[in-house]
Amino acid sequence: MVVMKRGLAFALVGVGVLLVALGLLFLVGAAGQTSRLVVAGAGLVVGAACAAIGVAMHRRADAESPETLRAAILDLARQKNGEVSRADVAAALGARMPKAEPVLDELVRNGVCKATDRDGHPYLVFESMQPRLVIKKCRFCTYEAPLGDDRATCPNCGGALDTVRTARSVSGGDAYGMD
C-alpha cells in the first residue's frame, strides 16, 4: 500500500513538473497572444497543484511506513526509559496509530519488547532500554545493598552478597536509591 502511494505521488510530481515546463514554454512563446497566455497560466497552476499534492502524498506515505513508525515507537521508548503505555504511543502517533498496531505486534512477537498490564493499562516494556544499576544482592533473600556497602554477608539471612547488574522499572514501582 505504501509503495502504491509513493508511486502515485511520484507520478503526480512528474506530471506537475511536465505541466509547469509546458506552461513556461507557452509563456515564453506567447508573443502577446491571449490564448497562449491562458494555456500557460493553466499549465503553471495545474502543474504546481499536481506537484504539491504529489509531495504531500509522498510525505504522508513516508510517515505511515512501518520503518518510520517503528523508529518513532523506539524513540518514544528511549525517552520513557524503556517503558511506554499504549496511550503514550497513541498520543505520540496521533492519526497514524491504526497503522502502528501491526508494528507494535511485530515488536512484541520478535521479542523487542514485552506487553504487560499495569493498573488496567497496557504497557510495552523494552528491557534493553531500561536503566541498569550495579548493586550488591543476597543470593537467598531479597536484600539489596548499595555498591559502596563493605559487608560481604547479608544482614537478614547471612548469605553471601553478590555484585550484580540489574534493570529497574521506572514506572513499575521499583524503588532504588543512588546512595
Contacts in CASP RR format, 6 or more apart in sequence:
PFRMAT RR
TARGET T0000
AUTHOR 0000-0000-0000
METHOD contacts of the structure
MODEL  1
MVVMKRGLAFALVGVGVLLVALGLLFLVGAAGQTSRLVVAGAGLVVGAAC
AAIGVAMHRRADAESPETLRAAILDLARQKNGEVSRADVAAALGARMPKA
EPVLDELVRNGVCKATDRDGHPYLVFESMQPRLVIKKCRFCTYEAPLGDD
RATCPNCGGALDTVRTARSVSGGDAYGMD
2 61 0 8 1.000
2 64 0 8 1.000
2 65 0 8 1.000
2 66 0 8 1.000
5 57 0 8 1.000
5 58 0 8 1.000
5 60 0 8 1.000
5 61 0 8 1.000
6 58 0 8 1.000
6 61 0 8 1.000
6 62 0 8 1.000
8 54 0 8 1.000
8 57 0 8 1.000
9 54 0 8 1.000
9 55 0 8 1.000
9 57 0 8 1.000
9 58 0 8 1.000
9 61 0 8 1.000
10 54 0 8 1.000
10 58 0 8 1.000
12 50 0 8 1.000
12 51 0 8 1.000
12 53 0 8 1.000
12 54 0 8 1.000
12 57 0 8 1.000
13 50 0 8 1.000
13 51 0 8 1.000
13 54 0 8 1.000
13 55 0 8 1.000
13 58 0 8 1.000
14 50 0 8 1.000
14 51 0 8 1.000
15 47 0 8 1.000
15 50 0 8 1.000
16 46 0 8 1.000
16 47 0 8 1.000
16 48 0 8 1.000
16 49 0 8 1.000
16 50 0 8 1.000
16 51 0 8 1.000
17 47 0 8 1.000
17 51 0 8 1.000
18 47 0 8 1.000
19 43 0 8 1.000
19 44 0 8 1.000
19 46 0 8 1.000
19 47 0 8 1.000
19 50 0 8 1.000
20 43 0 8 1.000
20 44 0 8 1.000
20 47 0 8 1.000
20 48 0 8 1.000
20 51 0 8 1.000
22 43 0 8 1.000
23 39 0 8 1.000
23 40 0 8 1.000
23 41 0 8 1.000
23 42 0 8 1.000
23 43 0 8 1.000
23 44 0 8 1.000
24 40 0 8 1.000
24 44 0 8 1.000
25 40 0 8 1.000
26 36 0 8 1.000
26 37 0 8 1.000
26 39 0 8 1.000
26 40 0 8 1.000
26 41 0 8 1.000
26 43 0 8 1.000
27 36 0 8 1.000
27 37 0 8 1.000
27 40 0 8 1.000
27 41 0 8 1.000
27 44 0 8 1.000
29 36 0 8 1.000
30 36 0 8 1.000
30 37 0 8 1.000
30 40 0 8 1.000
62 68 0 8 1.000
63 96 0 8 1.000
64 96 0 8 1.000
64 99 0 8 1.000
66 99 0 8 1.000
66 102 0 8 1.000
66 103 0 8 1.000
66 106 0 8 1.000
69 93 0 8 1.000
69 96 0 8 1.000
69 99 0 8 1.000
69 100 0 8 1.000
69 103 0 8 1.000
70 103 0 8 1.000
70 106 0 8 1.000
70 107 0 8 1.000
72 92 0 8 1.000
72 93 0 8 1.000
72 100 0 8 1.000
73 84 0 8 1.000
73 89 0 8 1.000
73 93 0 8 1.000
73 100 0 8 1.000
73 103 0 8 1.000
73 104 0 8 1.000
73 107 0 8 1.000
74 126 0 8 1.000
76 84 0 8 1.000
76 88 0 8 1.000
76 89 0 8 1.000
76 92 0 8 1.000
77 83 0 8 1.000
77 84 0 8 1.000
77 113 0 8 1.000
77 124 0 8 1.000
77 126 0 8 1.000
77 129 0 8 1.000
78 129 0 8 1.000
80 88 0 8 1.000
80 170 0 8 1.000
80 171 0 8 1.000
81 129 0 8 1.000
81 130 0 8 1.000
81 131 0 8 1.000
81 170 0 8 1.000
82 125 0 8 1.000
82 126 0 8 1.000
82 127 0 8 1.000
82 129 0 8 1.000
82 130 0 8 1.000
82 170 0 8 1.000
83 123 0 8 1.000
83 124 0 8 1.000
83 125 0 8 1.000
83 126 0 8 1.000
83 130 0 8 1.000
83 169 0 8 1.000
83 170 0 8 1.000
83 171 0 8 1.000
83 172 0 8 1.000
84 123 0 8 1.000
84 124 0 8 1.000
84 126 0 8 1.000
85 118 0 8 1.000
85 121 0 8 1.000
85 122 0 8 1.000
85 123 0 8 1.000
85 124 0 8 1.000
86 104 0 8 1.000
86 121 0 8 1.000
86 122 0 8 1.000
86 123 0 8 1.000
86 124 0 8 1.000
87 121 0 8 1.000
89 97 0 8 1.000
89 100 0 8 1.000
89 104 0 8 1.000
89 124 0 8 1.000
90 97 0 8 1.000
93 100 0 8 1.000
104 124 0 8 1.000
107 113 0 8 1.000
107 124 0 8 1.000
108 114 0 8 1.000
108 115 0 8 1.000
108 124 0 8 1.000
112 126 0 8 1.000
112 128 0 8 1.000
113 124 0 8 1.000
113 125 0 8 1.000
113 126 0 8 1.000
113 127 0 8 1.000
114 124 0 8 1.000
114 125 0 8 1.000
114 127 0 8 1.000
115 122 0 8 1.000
115 123 0 8 1.000
115 124 0 8 1.000
116 122 0 8 1.000
116 123 0 8 1.000
116 124 0 8 1.000
116 125 0 8 1.000
117 123 0 8 1.000
118 171 0 8 1.000
118 172 0 8 1.000
123 171 0 8 1.000
125 169 0 8 1.000
127 167 0 8 1.000
130 167 0 8 1.000
130 168 0 8 1.000
130 169 0 8 1.000
130 170 0 8 1.000
131 167 0 8 1.000
131 168 0 8 1.000
131 170 0 8 1.000
132 165 0 8 1.000
132 166 0 8 1.000
132 167 0 8 1.000
132 168 0 8 1.000
133 165 0 8 1.000
133 166 0 8 1.000
133 168 0 8 1.000
133 176 0 8 1.000
134 147 0 8 1.000
134 163 0 8 1.000
134 164 0 8 1.000
134 165 0 8 1.000
135 144 0 8 1.000
135 145 0 8 1.000
135 146 0 8 1.000
135 147 0 8 1.000
135 163 0 8 1.000
135 164 0 8 1.000
135 166 0 8 1.000
135 176 0 8 1.000
136 144 0 8 1.000
136 145 0 8 1.000
136 146 0 8 1.000
136 147 0 8 1.000
136 148 0 8 1.000
136 149 0 8 1.000
136 151 0 8 1.000
136 161 0 8 1.000
136 162 0 8 1.000
136 163 0 8 1.000
136 164 0 8 1.000
137 143 0 8 1.000
137 144 0 8 1.000
137 145 0 8 1.000
137 161 0 8 1.000
137 162 0 8 1.000
137 164 0 8 1.000
137 166 0 8 1.000
138 144 0 8 1.000
138 154 0 8 1.000
138 156 0 8 1.000
138 157 0 8 1.000
138 158 0 8 1.000
138 159 0 8 1.000
138 160 0 8 1.000
138 161 0 8 1.000
138 162 0 8 1.000
139 159 0 8 1.000
139 160 0 8 1.000
139 162 0 8 1.000
140 154 0 8 1.000
140 157 0 8 1.000
140 158 0 8 1.000
140 159 0 8 1.000
141 154 0 8 1.000
141 156 0 8 1.000
141 157 0 8 1.000
141 159 0 8 1.000
143 154 0 8 1.000
143 155 0 8 1.000
143 156 0 8 1.000
143 157 0 8 1.000
143 161 0 8 1.000
145 151 0 8 1.000
145 161 0 8 1.000
146 177 0 8 1.000
146 179 0 8 1.000
147 163 0 8 1.000
149 161 0 8 1.000
151 161 0 8 1.000
152 160 0 8 1.000
152 161 0 8 1.000
153 159 0 8 1.000
153 160 0 8 1.000
153 161 0 8 1.000
154 160 0 8 1.000
154 161 0 8 1.000
168 174 0 8 1.000
168 176 0 8 1.000
END
